[in-house]
Amino acid sequence: MSGQTIRAAGAEDAQALAYIVLKMLSETEGGDGIERDKVAERLKEDGPGGKGLFECLIGFHRARPSGMLMYSHTYDPYTMSAGAQVQTIYVTEAAGADGLAEDLVNGLFHIAAKQKWSHIDWPVDRTDKDAVAFFKDEVGATCGHYGFRVSRKNIENWIRSGRAAA
């Protein structure tokens, strides 16, 4: 996992995030109606340093922008507690092979522990057997109607296990 860094994205990362978003869109069927030449502008306007509609961890692999984990803050009125909703995680194939996706997840878990969030809601395609197994078996998250809820206890256990290096 050498040659990789992750950090919280800021307004200054709009171009790097745009590169990642456009790469993600080129590999999926999403993004209909998005003006691709305005992606960086929209990310800067809507994200960290702008309206704050989302937060993002950005990952670099060999000094190139290669991954992101985008999330929003939530509040659960049933538990009267703060948490987060993951919007998307994306890493390039090369960075994924070197563990960047897990580094991004670990980064979010550390933020959650520091902020004392009660949960992270994570939508998961139920046909993605690897993702389901990861959240269910490795993280210990509970499966809900739309995805997995990673509880504070799950987050703390994950960090204590040593898998999430600080």
C-alpha positions as CSV (number, residue, x, y, z in Angstrom):
1,M,0.0,0.0,0.0
2,S,3.0,2.3,-0.4
3,G,2.7,5.3,-2.6
4,Q,-0.9,6.0,-1.4
5,T,-2.3,8.8,0.6
6,I,-5.8,9.8,1.6
7,R,-7.1,13.0,3.1
8,A,-10.2,15.1,3.5
9,A,-10.9,16.9,0.2
10,G,-11.2,20.7,0.2
11,A,-12.3,23.2,-2.4
12,E,-8.8,23.1,-3.8
13,D,-9.3,19.5,-4.8
14,A,-12.2,20.2,-7.2
15,Q,-10.1,19.5,-10.3
16,A,-8.8,16.2,-8.9
17,L,-12.3,15.1,-7.8
18,A,-13.6,16.0,-11.2
19,Y,-11.0,13.8,-12.8
20,I,-12.1,10.9,-10.5
21,V,-15.8,11.5,-11.1
22,L,-15.4,11.7,-14.8
23,K,-13.3,8.5,-14.8
24,M,-16.0,6.8,-12.7
25,L,-18.8,8.0,-15.1
26,S,-16.9,6.7,-18.1
27,E,-16.9,3.2,-16.5
28,T,-20.5,3.1,-15.5
29,E,-23.9,3.9,-17.1
30,G,-24.4,6.9,-14.8
31,G,-24.1,10.6,-15.4
32,D,-26.8,11.2,-17.9
33,G,-27.5,14.9,-18.3
34,I,-24.3,16.0,-16.5
35,E,-22.4,18.8,-18.3
36,R,-19.0,17.2,-18.1
37,D,-17.1,20.5,-18.7
38,K,-18.7,21.9,-15.5
39,V,-18.0,19.0,-13.1
40,A,-15.1,20.7,-11.3
41,E,-17.1,23.9,-11.0
42,R,-20.1,22.1,-9.5
43,L,-18.0,20.0,-7.1
44,K,-16.2,23.2,-5.9
45,E,-19.6,25.0,-5.5
46,D,-21.4,22.1,-3.8
47,G,-18.7,20.4,-1.8
48,P,-16.2,21.2,1.0
49,G,-15.4,24.9,1.0
50,G,-18.6,25.6,-0.9
51,K,-22.2,24.8,0.1
52,G,-21.0,21.8,2.1
53,L,-23.6,19.5,0.5
54,F,-21.2,16.6,0.8
55,E,-17.9,15.7,2.4
56,C,-15.2,13.6,0.6
57,L,-12.1,11.7,1.3
58,I,-9.8,11.8,-1.7
59,G,-7.1,9.1,-2.4
60,F,-3.9,9.4,-4.3
61,H,-2.1,6.5,-5.8
62,R,1.5,7.2,-6.9
63,A,0.7,10.9,-6.5
64,R,-2.3,10.8,-8.9
65,P,-5.9,11.3,-7.9
66,S,-7.2,7.7,-7.9
67,G,-10.2,7.4,-5.5
68,M,-12.8,9.0,-3.5
69,L,-15.3,8.3,-0.8
70,M,-18.2,10.8,-0.8
71,Y,-20.6,11.1,2.1
72,S,-23.1,13.4,3.7
73,H,-23.9,14.0,7.4
74,T,-27.2,12.7,8.7
75,Y,-29.2,12.8,11.9
76,D,-31.3,9.8,13.1
77,P,-34.4,11.0,15.0
78,Y,-35.0,7.4,16.2
79,T,-31.7,7.3,18.1
80,M,-31.2,11.1,18.4
81,S,-27.7,10.8,17.1
82,A,-25.5,12.0,14.3
83,G,-24.0,9.8,11.6
84,A,-23.2,9.7,7.9
85,Q,-24.6,8.4,4.6
86,V,-22.1,7.2,2.1
87,Q,-22.9,8.4,-1.4
88,T,-20.3,6.6,-3.3
89,I,-16.8,5.0,-3.2
90,Y,-14.8,4.7,-6.3
91,V,-11.1,3.7,-6.9
92,T,-9.2,3.1,-10.1
93,E,-8.4,-0.5,-10.8
94,A,-4.7,-0.1,-10.1
95,A,-5.3,1.8,-6.8
96,G,-7.9,-0.8,-5.8
97,A,-5.5,-3.6,-6.3
98,D,-3.1,-1.8,-3.9
99,G,-5.8,-1.4,-1.2
100,L,-7.0,2.2,-1.7
101,A,-10.6,1.3,-1.2
102,E,-9.9,-0.2,2.2
103,D,-7.8,2.9,3.1
104,L,-10.7,5.2,2.3
105,V,-13.1,3.0,4.4
106,N,-10.6,3.1,7.3
107,G,-10.3,6.9,6.9
108,L,-14.1,7.3,7.2
109,F,-14.2,4.9,10.2
110,H,-11.6,7.1,12.0
111,I,-13.6,10.2,11.3
112,A,-16.7,8.5,12.6
113,A,-14.9,7.5,15.8
114,K,-13.4,10.9,16.4
115,Q,-16.8,12.6,15.7
116,K,-18.6,10.0,17.8
117,W,-21.1,9.2,15.1
118,S,-23.6,6.5,16.1
119,H,-23.7,5.0,12.6
120,I,-22.7,5.1,9.0
121,D,-25.4,4.1,6.5
122,W,-23.9,2.5,3.4
123,P,-26.1,1.6,0.4
124,V,-24.9,-1.7,-1.1
125,D,-26.1,-3.6,-4.1
126,R,-27.3,-6.9,-2.7
127,T,-26.0,-8.7,-5.8
128,D,-22.5,-7.5,-5.0
129,K,-21.5,-10.6,-2.9
130,D,-18.0,-9.3,-2.0
131,A,-19.5,-6.0,-0.6
132,V,-22.2,-7.9,1.3
133,A,-19.7,-10.3,2.8
134,F,-17.3,-7.5,3.7
135,F,-20.0,-5.5,5.6
136,K,-21.7,-8.5,7.1
137,D,-18.8,-10.8,8.0
138,E,-15.8,-8.5,8.4
139,V,-17.4,-5.3,9.7
140,G,-20.3,-6.9,11.5
141,A,-22.8,-4.3,10.1
142,T,-26.5,-5.0,10.1
143,C,-28.3,-5.3,6.8
144,G,-31.3,-2.9,6.4
145,H,-33.7,-2.3,3.6
146,Y,-31.4,-0.2,1.5
147,G,-27.9,-1.3,2.7
148,F,-25.8,-1.7,5.8
149,R,-25.7,0.2,9.0
150,V,-22.3,0.3,10.6
151,S,-22.8,1.0,14.3
152,R,-20.4,2.9,16.6
153,K,-19.6,-0.5,18.2
154,N,-18.7,-1.9,14.7
155,I,-16.5,1.2,14.0
156,E,-14.7,0.9,17.4
157,N,-14.2,-2.9,17.0
158,W,-12.8,-2.3,13.5
159,I,-10.3,0.2,14.7
160,R,-9.3,-1.9,17.8
161,S,-8.7,-4.9,15.5
162,G,-5.7,-3.0,14.1
163,R,-7.1,-3.2,10.5
164,A,-7.6,0.6,10.4
165,A,-4.2,2.0,10.9
166,A,-4.3,5.6,12.2
